[in-house]
Every structure is written in structure tokens, then in C-alpha cells.
Amino acid sequence: MLLNNTKRIFTLGCTAIRRFSFKKLTSEGSFPPKVFSGIQPTGSIHLGNYLGAISQWLELQNQNEDLILSIVDLHSITLPQDPEKLSKNVTELAATLLGCGLDPNKIILFQQSHVHAHAELSWCLGCICTMARLAHLPQYKEKSANLKNIPLGLFVYPVLQAADILCYKTTHVPVGEDQVQQIQLCQELAKMFNSRFGNTFPIPHTLITCETLVNWQKL
């Protein structure tokens, strides 16, 4: 249903869509190319999700890239969530991603909280990251601006994001421009960890996703 609706919207309403094409990825030193991306289970999939992320995951899948996708439920609980609703959202999101064409025989799709290594590595990285560095990230400032009591999880979530990426020795991360600074933090943490403990992680590269322009008034 989502794909049919999307095709119809393309036909009727899109006035300018800049398509993005990934080149075949190359290795990063001794690390083979590997792509990691995550999506939060906080609501229903919409057209922006499809154009900005899912369609590009499909392209990477069809290029036979080593692609790992995570439903990042630990990131979702940095702000209050109803547990039952969150659990339902995880299931519905997984079903939607499969319905869009993502194939578990070609990629890895999993729920973040089921792999404890994410939290474990996040703690290790948190021990080498500074509070001053995290406080300068713009998304933290934006999300905390209207909160009287700021959860610690909201402050340190970029460290968990870095752990998500580095846990699988990821070499490439598809992101929007609003996430570039978080990936820069991940790169810094990988370099710091490597300098202390040896060449453990690749320094991940960003794959900037396409900018999509849609004339909503004609839909």
C-alpha cells in the first residue's frame, strides 16, 4: 500500500526531486565496506521517511552492499514513551520496512535493545568523551530548550549513536545534513579510542542523503 501511494504521489505531486545515487563503496584501510543506519520507532512511516531514507537503503541493498539497519528503540526512550505503544511501534515499523522491500536475506534488520553490545560500547565511549564536547552539539540544544528537567539520556544519546555505528566497524553512514555533527563526534571518538587501544575501529564516512523537494499543495 505504501509503495502504491508513493508512486501515485510521485506522479501527481512531486515538482522537484533530486535523486541521489550511491557509488559502489570502497574499503577503509583494512576494514571492508559496511553501512549502518538506524530509525526510531516513534510513529508511522511517512513520505519523508521513504524519500529521505528507505528508498536509499533499498538502493544500497540492491547494490549488494553490506547493510545493517537497526530499529533504535533505546534512542526513543531519551524522552518519555508509553512502553506498550513503543513495543507496538517497533513491530509495525519492522513490518513496514519489510513491506517497502527491504529483504532480511540481503541485509541485517534488528532491534537495538536486543543487542547489549550497543549499551556496553556506549559506556566505554562515554568514558573518553567530555561533557563540554556533547554540550556543543546543536540537536541537544534544540531538544532541551523547552525542557525544565533534562534527562541524562538526551545529553549522552550522541555517544550511544556513535556506539551503534562503531559496534559493527561501520565504514559508511547515510545521514541527512542535520546529523553530520553527530557523525563528526563518532569519528573523533573512534580516533581517540584507536589512539589509546590500537586500531580497533574504522573512521566512518558520511553518505549525505538526497534533498527532496515536494509541492505539497498539489497532492
CYANA upper distance limits for C-alpha pairs under 8 A (distance plus 0.5 A):
  1 MET  CA      5 ASN  CA      6.66
  2 LEU  CA      6 THR  CA      6.51
  2 LEU  CA    100 CYS  CA      7.72
  3 LEU  CA      7 LYS  CA      6.68
  3 LEU  CA    100 CYS  CA      7.03
  4 ASN  CA      8 ARG  CA      6.81
  5 ASN  CA      9 ILE  CA      6.67
  6 THR  CA     10 PHE  CA      6.66
  6 THR  CA     47 LEU  CA      7.53
  7 LYS  CA     11 THR  CA      6.84
  8 ARG  CA     12 LEU  CA      6.65
  9 ILE  CA     13 GLY  CA      5.77
  9 ILE  CA     14 CYS  CA      7.23
  9 ILE  CA    219 LEU  CA      7.23
 10 PHE  CA     14 CYS  CA      5.68
 12 LEU  CA    218 LYS  CA      7.70
 12 LEU  CA    219 LEU  CA      6.94
 13 GLY  CA    214 VAL  CA      7.44
 13 GLY  CA    215 ASN  CA      6.53
 13 GLY  CA    216 TRP  CA      7.24
 13 GLY  CA    217 GLN  CA      8.45
 13 GLY  CA    218 LYS  CA      5.75
 13 GLY  CA    219 LEU  CA      5.45
 14 CYS  CA    213 LEU  CA      7.82
 14 CYS  CA    214 VAL  CA      5.41
 14 CYS  CA    215 ASN  CA      6.26
 14 CYS  CA    216 TRP  CA      8.38
 15 THR  CA    213 LEU  CA      7.75
 15 THR  CA    214 VAL  CA      6.48
 15 THR  CA    215 ASN  CA      6.35
 16 ALA  CA    212 THR  CA      7.81
 16 ALA  CA    213 LEU  CA      5.83
 16 ALA  CA    214 VAL  CA      6.74
 16 ALA  CA    215 ASN  CA      8.36
 17 ILE  CA    211 GLU  CA      8.07
 17 ILE  CA    212 THR  CA      5.60
 17 ILE  CA    213 LEU  CA      5.91
 17 ILE  CA    214 VAL  CA      7.49
 18 ARG  CA    210 CYS  CA      7.01
 18 ARG  CA    211 GLU  CA      6.81
 18 ARG  CA    212 THR  CA      6.43
 18 ARG  CA    213 LEU  CA      7.96
 19 ARG  CA    210 CYS  CA      6.84
 19 ARG  CA    212 THR  CA      8.32
 20 PHE  CA     56 GLN  CA      8.28
 20 PHE  CA    209 THR  CA      7.37
 20 PHE  CA    210 CYS  CA      5.74
 21 SER  CA     59 GLU  CA      8.39
 22 PHE  CA     59 GLU  CA      8.11
 22 PHE  CA     60 LEU  CA      7.75
 24 LYS  CA     63 GLN  CA      7.82
 24 LYS  CA     65 GLU  CA      8.46
 25 LEU  CA     33 PRO  CA      6.68
 25 LEU  CA     65 GLU  CA      8.09
 26 THR  CA     32 PRO  CA      7.99
 26 THR  CA     33 PRO  CA      6.28
 27 SER  CA     31 PHE  CA      6.39
 27 SER  CA     32 PRO  CA      5.14
 27 SER  CA     33 PRO  CA      5.18
 27 SER  CA    171 THR  CA      8.04
 28 GLU  CA     32 PRO  CA      6.90
 28 GLU  CA     33 PRO  CA      7.15
 28 GLU  CA    171 THR  CA      6.89
 28 GLU  CA    202 PRO  CA      7.13
 28 GLU  CA    203 ILE  CA      8.28
 29 GLY  CA    202 PRO  CA      8.28
 31 PHE  CA    169 LYS  CA      7.95
 31 PHE  CA    171 THR  CA      7.91
 31 PHE  CA    202 PRO  CA      7.00
 32 PRO  CA    171 THR  CA      8.08
 33 PRO  CA     65 GLU  CA      8.17
 33 PRO  CA     66 ASP  CA      7.45
 33 PRO  CA    170 THR  CA      7.79
 33 PRO  CA    171 THR  CA      6.04
 33 PRO  CA    172 HIS  CA      7.61
 34 LYS  CA     65 GLU  CA      7.52
 34 LYS  CA     66 ASP  CA      5.48
 34 LYS  CA     67 LEU  CA      6.69
 34 LYS  CA     68 ILE  CA      8.28
 34 LYS  CA    169 LYS  CA      7.90
 34 LYS  CA    170 THR  CA      5.57
 34 LYS  CA    171 THR  CA      5.77
 34 LYS  CA    172 HIS  CA      6.66
 35 VAL  CA     65 GLU  CA      7.86
 35 VAL  CA     66 ASP  CA      6.57
 35 VAL  CA     67 LEU  CA      5.30
 35 VAL  CA     68 ILE  CA      6.58
 35 VAL  CA    170 THR  CA      6.22
 35 VAL  CA    171 THR  CA      6.77
 35 VAL  CA    172 HIS  CA      5.37
 35 VAL  CA    173 VAL  CA      6.19
 35 VAL  CA    174 PRO  CA      8.14
 36 PHE  CA     67 LEU  CA      6.54
 36 PHE  CA     68 ILE  CA      5.31
 36 PHE  CA     69 LEU  CA      6.39
 36 PHE  CA     70 SER  CA      8.38
 36 PHE  CA    165 ILE  CA      6.65
 36 PHE  CA    168 TYR  CA      8.37
 36 PHE  CA    170 THR  CA      6.61
 36 PHE  CA    172 HIS  CA      7.34
 36 PHE  CA    173 VAL  CA      6.08
 36 PHE  CA    174 PRO  CA      8.08
 37 SER  CA     68 ILE  CA      7.04
 37 SER  CA     69 LEU  CA      5.59
 37 SER  CA     70 SER  CA      6.94
 37 SER  CA    165 ILE  CA      8.27
 37 SER  CA    173 VAL  CA      6.74
 37 SER  CA    174 PRO  CA      7.04
 37 SER  CA    175 VAL  CA      8.49
 38 GLY  CA     69 LEU  CA      6.04
 38 GLY  CA     70 SER  CA      5.12
 38 GLY  CA     71 ILE  CA      6.28
 38 GLY  CA     72 VAL  CA      6.38
 39 ILE  CA     69 LEU  CA      8.36
 39 ILE  CA     70 SER  CA      6.97
 39 ILE  CA     71 ILE  CA      5.70
 39 ILE  CA     72 VAL  CA      6.26
 40 GLN  CA     71 ILE  CA      6.28
 40 GLN  CA     72 VAL  CA      5.55
 40 GLN  CA     73 ASP  CA      6.52
 40 GLN  CA     75 HIS  CA      7.44
 40 GLN  CA     76 SER  CA      6.54
 41 PRO  CA     71 ILE  CA      6.99
 41 PRO  CA     72 VAL  CA      7.52
 41 PRO  CA     73 ASP  CA      6.75
 41 PRO  CA     76 SER  CA      7.45
 41 PRO  CA     86 LEU  CA      7.34
 41 PRO  CA     89 ASN  CA      5.88
 41 PRO  CA     90 VAL  CA      5.83
 41 PRO  CA     93 LEU  CA      6.82
 42 THR  CA     76 SER  CA      7.12
 42 THR  CA     86 LEU  CA      7.43
 42 THR  CA     89 ASN  CA      7.08
 43 GLY  CA     89 ASN  CA      7.11
 44 SER  CA     89 ASN  CA      8.26
 44 SER  CA     93 LEU  CA      7.84
 45 ILE  CA     49 ASN  CA      6.59
 45 ILE  CA     50 TYR  CA      7.94
 45 ILE  CA     93 LEU  CA      7.84
 45 ILE  CA     96 THR  CA      8.08
 46 HIS  CA     50 TYR  CA      7.09
 47 LEU  CA     51 LEU  CA      6.64
 48 GLY  CA     52 GLY  CA      6.14
 48 GLY  CA     53 ALA  CA      8.49
 49 ASN  CA     53 ALA  CA      6.03
 49 ASN  CA     54 ILE  CA      6.86
 50 TYR  CA     54 ILE  CA      5.15
 50 TYR  CA     55 SER  CA      6.08
 51 LEU  CA     55 SER  CA      6.18
 51 LEU  CA     56 GLN  CA      8.07
 51 LEU  CA    212 THR  CA      7.48
 52 GLY  CA     56 GLN  CA      7.70
 52 GLY  CA    176 GLY  CA      8.37
 52 GLY  CA    209 THR  CA      7.05
 52 GLY  CA    210 CYS  CA      7.00
 52 GLY  CA    211 GLU  CA      7.88
 52 GLY  CA    212 THR  CA      7.67
 53 ALA  CA     57 TRP  CA      6.75
 53 ALA  CA    209 THR  CA      7.89
 54 ILE  CA     58 LEU  CA      6.72
 54 ILE  CA     97 LEU  CA      8.17
 54 ILE  CA    100 CYS  CA      8.26
 55 SER  CA     59 GLU  CA      6.91
 56 GLN  CA     60 LEU  CA      6.80
 56 GLN  CA    209 THR  CA      8.19
 57 TRP  CA     61 GLN  CA      6.54
 57 TRP  CA     67 LEU  CA      8.48
 57 TRP  CA    102 LEU  CA      8.29
 58 LEU  CA     62 ASN  CA      6.56
 58 LEU  CA    101 GLY  CA      7.56
 58 LEU  CA    102 LEU  CA      6.78
 59 GLU  CA     63 GLN  CA      6.75
 60 LEU  CA     64 ASN  CA      7.03
 60 LEU  CA     65 GLU  CA      6.12
 60 LEU  CA     67 LEU  CA      7.70
 61 GLN  CA     65 GLU  CA      6.31
 61 GLN  CA     66 ASP  CA      8.25
 61 GLN  CA     67 LEU  CA      7.20
 61 GLN  CA    102 LEU  CA      7.97
 61 GLN  CA    106 LYS  CA      7.24
 61 GLN  CA    107 ILE  CA      7.30
 64 ASN  CA    106 LYS  CA      7.83
 66 ASP  CA    107 ILE  CA      7.28
 67 LEU  CA    107 ILE  CA      5.77
 67 LEU  CA    108 ILE  CA      6.99
 68 ILE  CA    107 ILE  CA      6.52
 68 ILE  CA    108 ILE  CA      5.26
 68 ILE  CA    109 LEU  CA      6.71
 69 LEU  CA    107 ILE  CA      8.09
 69 LEU  CA    108 ILE  CA      6.51
 69 LEU  CA    109 LEU  CA      5.34
 69 LEU  CA    110 PHE  CA      7.13
 70 SER  CA    109 LEU  CA      6.21
 70 SER  CA    110 PHE  CA      5.56
 70 SER  CA    111 GLN  CA      6.13
 70 SER  CA    112 GLN  CA      6.25
 71 ILE  CA     90 VAL  CA      7.50
 71 ILE  CA     93 LEU  CA      8.43
 71 ILE  CA     94 ALA  CA      8.18
 71 ILE  CA    109 LEU  CA      8.14
 71 ILE  CA    110 PHE  CA      6.71
 71 ILE  CA    111 GLN  CA      5.31
 71 ILE  CA    112 GLN  CA      6.28
 72 VAL  CA     76 SER  CA      7.37
 72 VAL  CA    111 GLN  CA      6.90
 72 VAL  CA    112 GLN  CA      5.46
 72 VAL  CA    113 SER  CA      7.85
 73 ASP  CA     77 ILE  CA      7.30
 73 ASP  CA     86 LEU  CA      8.34
 73 ASP  CA     90 VAL  CA      8.00
 73 ASP  CA    111 GLN  CA      7.53
 73 ASP  CA    112 GLN  CA      6.64
 73 ASP  CA    113 SER  CA      6.96
 74 LEU  CA     78 THR  CA      7.80
 74 LEU  CA    112 GLN  CA      7.22
 74 LEU  CA    113 SER  CA      6.57
 75 HIS  CA    157 TYR  CA      7.20
 75 HIS  CA    160 LEU  CA      8.42
 76 SER  CA     81 GLN  CA      7.93
 77 ILE  CA     81 GLN  CA      6.47
 78 THR  CA    151 PRO  CA      7.43
 78 THR  CA    153 GLY  CA      5.53
 78 THR  CA    154 LEU  CA      5.55
 78 THR  CA    157 TYR  CA      7.93
 79 LEU  CA    151 PRO  CA      8.04
 79 LEU  CA    154 LEU  CA      7.70
 81 GLN  CA     85 LYS  CA      8.14
 81 GLN  CA     86 LEU  CA      7.11
 82 ASP  CA     86 LEU  CA      6.52
 83 PRO  CA     87 SER  CA      6.65
 84 GLU  CA     88 LYS  CA      6.77
 85 LYS  CA     89 ASN  CA      6.57
 86 LEU  CA     90 VAL  CA      6.76
 87 SER  CA     91 THR  CA      7.10
 88 LYS  CA     92 GLU  CA      6.69
 89 ASN  CA     93 LEU  CA      6.36
 90 VAL  CA     94 ALA  CA      6.70
 90 VAL  CA    111 GLN  CA      8.32
 91 THR  CA     95 ALA  CA      6.80
 92 GLU  CA     96 THR  CA      6.61
 93 LEU  CA     97 LEU  CA      6.64
 94 ALA  CA     98 LEU  CA      6.81
 95 ALA  CA     99 GLY  CA      6.55
 96 THR  CA    100 CYS  CA      6.65
 97 LEU  CA    101 GLY  CA      7.30
 97 LEU  CA    102 LEU  CA      6.45
 98 LEU  CA    102 LEU  CA      5.41
 98 LEU  CA    103 ASP  CA      6.94
 98 LEU  CA    104 PRO  CA      8.44
102 LEU  CA    107 ILE  CA      8.04
103 ASP  CA    107 ILE  CA      6.70
104 PRO  CA    108 ILE  CA      6.31
104 PRO  CA    109 LEU  CA      6.93
110 PHE  CA    114 HIS  CA      8.32
111 GLN  CA    115 VAL  CA      8.01
112 GLN  CA    118 HIS  CA      7.85
113 SER  CA    118 HIS  CA      8.26
116 HIS  CA    120 GLU  CA      6.91
117 ALA  CA    121 LEU  CA      6.39
117 ALA  CA    167 CYS  CA      7.69
118 HIS  CA    122 SER  CA      6.56
118 HIS  CA    160 LEU  CA      7.51
118 HIS  CA    163 ALA  CA      6.24
118 HIS  CA    164 ASP  CA      6.20
118 HIS  CA    167 CYS  CA      7.15
119 ALA  CA    123 TRP  CA      6.83
119 ALA  CA    160 LEU  CA      7.44
119 ALA  CA    163 ALA  CA      8.10
120 GLU  CA    124 CYS  CA      7.11
121 LEU  CA    125 LEU  CA      6.63
121 LEU  CA    160 LEU  CA      8.42
121 LEU  CA    163 ALA  CA      6.04
121 LEU  CA    167 CYS  CA      7.57
122 SER  CA    126 GLY  CA      6.43
122 SER  CA    159 VAL  CA      6.34
122 SER  CA    160 LEU  CA      5.38
122 SER  CA    162 ALA  CA      7.92
122 SER  CA    163 ALA  CA      5.54
123 TRP  CA    127 CYS  CA      6.90
124 CYS  CA    128 ILE  CA      7.67
125 LEU  CA    129 CYS  CA      6.75
125 LEU  CA    159 VAL  CA      7.11
125 LEU  CA    163 ALA  CA      7.74
125 LEU  CA    189 LEU  CA      7.33
125 LEU  CA    193 PHE  CA      8.21
126 GLY  CA    130 THR  CA      8.18
126 GLY  CA    156 VAL  CA      8.26
126 GLY  CA    159 VAL  CA      6.74
128 ILE  CA    189 LEU  CA      8.02
128 ILE  CA    192 MET  CA      8.08
128 ILE  CA    193 PHE  CA      8.25
129 CYS  CA    133 ARG  CA      7.72
129 CYS  CA    134 LEU  CA      8.39
129 CYS  CA    159 VAL  CA      8.41
129 CYS  CA    189 LEU  CA      7.51
130 THR  CA    134 LEU  CA      7.20
131 MET  CA    135 ALA  CA      6.62
132 ALA  CA    136 HIS  CA      7.15
133 ARG  CA    137 LEU  CA      7.79
134 LEU  CA    140 TYR  CA      8.44
134 LEU  CA    155 PHE  CA      7.48
134 LEU  CA    156 VAL  CA      7.59
134 LEU  CA    158 PRO  CA      8.13
135 ALA  CA    140 TYR  CA      7.53
135 ALA  CA    141 LYS  CA      8.00
135 ALA  CA    155 PHE  CA      8.00
136 HIS  CA    140 TYR  CA      8.41
136 HIS  CA    141 LYS  CA      8.28
137 LEU  CA    141 LYS  CA      7.39
137 LEU  CA    181 GLN  CA      7.51
137 LEU  CA    182 GLN  CA      7.93
138 PRO  CA    142 GLU  CA      6.77
139 GLN  CA    143 LYS  CA      6.53
140 TYR  CA    144 SER  CA      6.42
140 TYR  CA    154 LEU  CA      7.54
140 TYR  CA    155 PHE  CA      6.88
141 LYS  CA    145 ALA  CA      6.36
143 LYS  CA    147 LEU  CA      8.30
144 SER  CA    150 ILE  CA      6.77
144 SER  CA    154 LEU  CA      8.41
150 ILE  CA    154 LEU  CA      7.62
150 ILE  CA    155 PHE  CA      8.26
151 PRO  CA    155 PHE  CA      7.39
152 LEU  CA    156 VAL  CA      6.87
153 GLY  CA    157 TYR  CA      6.18
156 VAL  CA    160 LEU  CA      7.43
157 TYR  CA    161 GLN  CA      6.69
158 PRO  CA    162 ALA  CA      6.67
158 PRO  CA    182 GLN  CA      6.63
158 PRO  CA    185 LEU  CA      8.25
159 VAL  CA    163 ALA  CA      6.76
159 VAL  CA    186 CYS  CA      7.99
160 LEU  CA    164 ASP  CA      6.66
161 GLN  CA    165 ILE  CA      7.00
161 GLN  CA    182 GLN  CA      8.36
161 GLN  CA    186 CYS  CA      8.28
162 ALA  CA    166 LEU  CA      6.60
162 ALA  CA    182 GLN  CA      8.30
162 ALA  CA    183 ILE  CA      7.78
162 ALA  CA    185 LEU  CA      7.97
162 ALA  CA    186 CYS  CA      5.22
162 ALA  CA    189 LEU  CA      8.24
163 ALA  CA    167 CYS  CA      6.06
163 ALA  CA    186 CYS  CA      8.47
164 ASP  CA    168 TYR  CA      8.01
165 ILE  CA    169 LYS  CA      7.46
165 ILE  CA    170 THR  CA      6.16
165 ILE  CA    173 VAL  CA      8.26
165 ILE  CA    186 CYS  CA      8.36
166 LEU  CA    170 THR  CA      6.20
166 LEU  CA    186 CYS  CA      8.41
166 LEU  CA    190 ALA  CA      7.97
166 LEU  CA    201 PHE  CA      6.89
166 LEU  CA    202 PRO  CA      8.24
169 LYS  CA    201 PHE  CA      6.05
169 LYS  CA    202 PRO  CA      6.53
170 THR  CA    201 PHE  CA      8.50
170 THR  CA    202 PRO  CA      7.32
170 THR  CA    204 PRO  CA      6.54
171 THR  CA    202 PRO  CA      6.56
171 THR  CA    203 ILE  CA      7.02
171 THR  CA    204 PRO  CA      4.77
171 THR  CA    205 HIS  CA      6.44
172 HIS  CA    204 PRO  CA      5.70
172 HIS  CA    205 HIS  CA      5.18
172 HIS  CA    206 THR  CA      6.22
172 HIS  CA    207 LEU  CA      6.99
173 VAL  CA    204 PRO  CA      7.26
173 VAL  CA    205 HIS  CA      6.68
173 VAL  CA    206 THR  CA      5.43
173 VAL  CA    207 LEU  CA      6.13
174 PRO  CA    206 THR  CA      6.35
174 PRO  CA    207 LEU  CA      4.78
174 PRO  CA    208 ILE  CA      6.26
174 PRO  CA    209 THR  CA      6.61
175 VAL  CA    179 GLN  CA      6.50
175 VAL  CA    180 VAL  CA      7.47
175 VAL  CA    206 THR  CA      7.11
175 VAL  CA    207 LEU  CA      6.59
175 VAL  CA    208 ILE  CA      5.79
175 VAL  CA    209 THR  CA      6.22
176 GLY  CA    180 VAL  CA      7.52
176 GLY  CA    208 ILE  CA      6.13
176 GLY  CA    209 THR  CA      5.87
176 GLY  CA    210 CYS  CA      8.18
177 GLU  CA    208 ILE  CA      7.06
177 GLU  CA    209 THR  CA      8.26
179 GLN  CA    183 ILE  CA      7.10
180 VAL  CA    184 GLN  CA      6.77
180 VAL  CA    206 THR  CA      7.87
181 GLN  CA    185 LEU  CA      6.83
182 GLN  CA    186 CYS  CA      6.89
183 ILE  CA    187 GLN  CA      6.70
183 ILE  CA    204 PRO  CA      8.35
183 ILE  CA    206 THR  CA      7.67
184 GLN  CA    188 GLU  CA      6.76
185 LEU  CA    189 LEU  CA      6.69
186 CYS  CA    190 ALA  CA      6.65
186 CYS  CA    204 PRO  CA      8.32
187 GLN  CA    191 LYS  CA      6.79
187 GLN  CA    203 ILE  CA      5.92
187 GLN  CA    204 PRO  CA      6.80
188 GLU  CA    192 MET  CA      6.67
189 LEU  CA    193 PHE  CA      6.51
190 ALA  CA    194 ASN  CA      6.54
190 ALA  CA    201 PHE  CA      6.48
190 ALA  CA    202 PRO  CA      7.66
190 ALA  CA    203 ILE  CA      6.72
191 LYS  CA    195 SER  CA      6.57
191 LYS  CA    203 ILE  CA      7.59
192 MET  CA    196 ARG  CA      6.95
193 PHE  CA    197 PHE  CA      6.44
193 PHE  CA    198 GLY  CA      7.98
193 PHE  CA    200 THR  CA      8.06
193 PHE  CA    201 PHE  CA      8.50
194 ASN  CA    198 GLY  CA      5.14
194 ASN  CA    199 ASN  CA      5.31
194 ASN  CA    200 THR  CA      6.17
194 ASN  CA    201 PHE  CA      7.22
195 SER  CA    199 ASN  CA      7.89
215 ASN  CA    219 LEU  CA      7.91
